[in-house]
Amino acid sequence: MRVMAHRTLLLAVVTAAAALAASAPASGKVIEVGRSDAAPACPAAPCLAVSRTTGYQIKVGDERNSFTVPEDGKIVAWSINLGKPTAEQIDYFDKNLGGQASARLTVLRLGKTLYSRTITQSPVVKLEPYFGQTVQFPLGRSLNVKKGYVIALTVPTWAPALTPLLTDHSSWRASRAKGKCNDTGLQTAQQSLNLVAQYRCLYKARLTYSATLVTRPAPTPKDAPAGT
């Protein structure tokens, strides 16, 4: 009788485990797209800042595609690592680059000959309260993205989110026209959806931002056995 009871209990446990496995929820993955782990230049001299443009990282060292969306899903938050400029540096940038530091996340669909189209964007946020920190902004409305889209940073004014020049092959592109790469005060920030701009200007540095992606859950195949 004890053997029978043991077998009955074991069968009940196995059945319960199989039922739990069969009812386990399909979950998406949480992936950080981009890199915000580099140290921004400010407050060192010169205090370098991203100014009045939209930019996206091409390479981090020899690593490509760090800022490319790997799977369909939703962007639910974005992060930016900010330098801590001095009061004098802040005053200079505010007066010469259109006002207080600000930025937003932009999703691009890359095309041919360095043209890209804005697909969706987060709201613009003021950055000065967060200088000297890596700050994450949750999104009230998540951004739908598809595999292959690129995560960019749009800066309507200025942002201390740029490293000094690097020699490790890191590089980023800005939405500036040919021959205008040194005109960093010209307004080229992509502030509307469905805009097409050519990202002709390449800089050997890093932008310090990233986005939090929740991928779409993968359904269980119809022909898969229960509990797989």
C-alpha positions in Angstrom: 0.0 0.0 0.0 2.9 2.3 0.8 4.4 1.7 -2.7 1.0 2.4 -4.3 0.6 5.6 -2.3 4.1 6.7 -3.2 3.5 6.1 -6.9 0.2 8.0 -6.7 1.9 10.9 -5.1 4.7 11.0 -7.6 2.2 10.9 -10.5 0.3 13.8 -8.9 3.5 15.8 -8.6 4.5 15.1 -12.2 1.1 16.0 -13.5 1.0 19.3 -11.5 4.5 20.2 -12.8 3.4 19.5 -16.4 0.3 21.6 -15.9 2.4 24.5 -14.6 4.8 24.2 -17.5 2.0 24.1 -20.0 0.4 27.3 -18.4 3.7 29.2 -18.1 3.3 32.7 -19.7 5.1 33.6 -22.9 7.4 36.5 -22.0 9.3 39.0 -24.0 12.9 39.8 -23.3 14.2 43.1 -21.8 17.2 44.4 -23.8 19.2 47.5 -23.4 19.8 48.9 -26.9 22.9 51.2 -27.0 25.6 52.0 -24.5 25.7 54.8 -21.9 28.8 53.5 -20.1 31.4 56.0 -21.5 32.4 59.1 -19.5 31.1 62.4 -21.0 33.7 65.2 -21.5 32.3 67.9 -19.2 33.4 69.5 -16.9 36.8 69.0 -18.5 38.2 71.6 -20.8 37.1 71.7 -23.5 33.6 70.8 -22.3 32.1 69.0 -25.3 28.4 68.8 -25.9 26.0 67.5 -28.5 24.4 70.5 -30.1 21.2 71.1 -32.1 21.2 67.9 -34.1 20.0 64.3 -34.2 22.8 61.7 -34.0 23.2 57.9 -33.8 26.2 55.8 -32.9 27.8 53.8 -35.7 30.5 51.9 -33.8 31.5 51.4 -30.2 35.2 50.5 -30.6 35.0 47.8 -33.3 31.5 46.7 -32.3 28.7 47.6 -34.8 24.9 47.5 -34.4 24.9 48.2 -30.6 22.2 50.8 -31.3 20.2 48.7 -33.8 17.0 47.2 -32.6 17.5 43.4 -32.6 13.8 42.3 -32.5 10.3 43.8 -32.8 9.0 45.2 -29.6 8.4 48.4 -27.6 10.8 51.0 -26.2 9.6 51.6 -22.6 12.4 53.9 -21.3 15.6 55.6 -22.3 18.8 56.5 -20.5 21.4 59.2 -20.9 24.8 59.6 -19.1 25.3 63.3 -18.5 28.5 65.2 -17.7 28.5 67.9 -15.0 29.5 71.2 -16.6 30.4 74.1 -14.5 28.1 77.1 -14.0 30.2 79.1 -16.5 30.0 76.3 -19.1 26.2 76.0 -18.6 25.8 79.7 -19.1 27.8 79.7 -22.3 25.9 76.8 -23.8 22.5 78.2 -22.8 23.3 81.6 -24.4 24.7 80.2 -27.6 22.8 77.0 -28.3 19.1 78.0 -27.9 18.5 77.6 -24.2 18.6 75.0 -21.5 20.0 71.5 -22.1 17.3 69.1 -23.5 17.0 65.9 -25.5 14.6 63.2 -26.7 15.0 59.7 -28.1 14.3 59.2 -31.8 13.8 56.0 -33.8 15.2 56.0 -37.3 14.8 53.8 -40.3 18.0 53.9 -42.3 17.9 54.2 -46.0 20.4 54.4 -48.9 23.3 57.0 -49.2 23.1 57.9 -45.5 19.5 59.1 -45.6 17.3 58.2 -42.6 13.6 58.7 -41.8 12.2 59.5 -38.3 9.7 56.8 -37.3 8.8 57.7 -33.7 10.1 59.9 -30.8 9.8 60.3 -27.1 8.9 63.7 -25.5 11.6 66.3 -25.0 13.0 66.4 -21.5 15.0 69.0 -19.7 18.4 67.7 -18.6 20.0 70.2 -16.2 18.5 68.7 -13.0 20.3 65.4 -13.8 23.8 66.7 -14.7 26.5 64.4 -13.4 24.2 61.3 -13.4 23.1 58.5 -15.6 19.3 59.0 -15.6 16.6 56.8 -17.0 13.3 58.3 -18.3 10.3 56.0 -18.3 7.9 56.6 -21.2 4.2 57.2 -20.6 3.6 55.9 -24.1 5.9 53.2 -25.3 7.4 53.4 -28.8 6.7 50.6 -31.3 9.9 49.5 -33.0 10.9 46.9 -35.6 14.0 44.8 -36.0 16.6 46.9 -37.9 15.5 50.3 -36.7 18.2 52.5 -35.2 18.0 54.3 -31.8 19.1 57.9 -32.1 19.4 60.9 -29.8 17.8 64.2 -30.8 19.1 67.4 -29.1 17.2 70.6 -29.8 19.6 72.7 -27.8 22.6 71.0 -26.2 23.4 68.0 -24.0 26.6 67.1 -22.1 26.4 63.5 -23.4 29.5 63.4 -25.6 32.9 61.9 -25.0 36.2 63.5 -26.1 37.6 62.4 -29.4 38.5 58.7 -29.4 41.1 56.6 -31.2 39.3 53.2 -30.6 37.3 53.4 -33.9 34.2 54.6 -32.1 32.1 56.9 -34.3 28.7 58.5 -34.6 26.7 60.3 -37.4 24.8 63.6 -37.2 21.9 64.9 -39.4 24.1 67.6 -40.9 24.7 68.3 -44.6 27.9 67.8 -46.4 30.3 70.7 -45.7 28.4 71.6 -42.5 30.1 69.2 -40.1 31.9 72.0 -38.2 28.8 74.3 -38.0 27.6 72.7 -34.8 25.4 75.7 -33.9 23.1 75.3 -37.0 19.8 73.7 -36.1 19.5 70.3 -37.7 17.6 68.4 -34.9 14.9 66.1 -36.4 11.8 67.2 -34.4 8.9 65.8 -36.4 7.9 62.3 -37.6 8.4 61.1 -41.2 11.3 63.6 -41.8 14.1 62.4 -44.1 17.6 63.8 -43.6 21.1 62.8 -44.7 23.5 62.0 -42.0 26.7 63.1 -43.7 28.8 64.1 -40.7 30.9 61.5 -39.0 32.6 62.1 -35.6 35.1 59.9 -33.8 33.5 60.0 -30.3 30.7 58.4 -28.4 27.2 59.5 -27.6 26.2 58.3 -24.1 22.6 57.1 -24.3 20.6 53.9 -24.6 17.0 52.6 -24.8 15.2 49.8 -22.9 13.4 47.4 -25.3 10.8 44.9 -24.4 10.5 42.4 -27.2 7.3 40.8 -28.4 6.7 37.4 -26.7 7.1 34.4 -28.9 4.0 32.1 -29.1 4.3 28.4 -28.5 4.3 26.6 -31.9 1.0 24.9 -32.6 2.6 21.5 -33.2 4.7 21.6 -30.0 3.8 19.1 -27.3 2.2 20.4 -24.1 4.6 21.6 -21.5 7.4 22.5 -23.9 
